[in-house]
Amino acid sequence: MSQLVGIVVWSASAWYVGAQVLRAWSRGTYAAPDRLVLISSTVDAVVILAVVRAVVPPPGLLSWAWVAATAAVGVGIAGAVLRWPALGWAVPGTDGRPARRVRDPRRRAFLGAAYAGVGLCLVVVLA
């Protein structure tokens, strides 16, 4: 049973780390449309790597896969930092106005800060 848990956790970590790097560096379909998506994908990737270390610590040479995943998250964070000034908090609608659900960019900024805070708490608990 523990091998199955390990496979699931490692697969989820690969998925979230890959998604974070794609959201940060992509310019096409997979690119993050706003800052909140960048924050959430980065927090998700960092938390899942903390879960890997807490639930299924990588043995021996597999620990280098975890190190490579953390390096990939670092590369994704660098891409997010570079894209940050070009993105806003709200995703514009098709008519140029903000979409209906994201009218207030301050609300999105607060949600991003709250998401990052919860992620930080989870990493501290899992460390």
Salt bridges, closest charged atoms under 4 A:
ASP34 OD2 - ARG108 NH2 2.13
ASP95 OD2 - ARG97 NH2 2.80
ASP104 OD1 - ARG106 NE 3.32
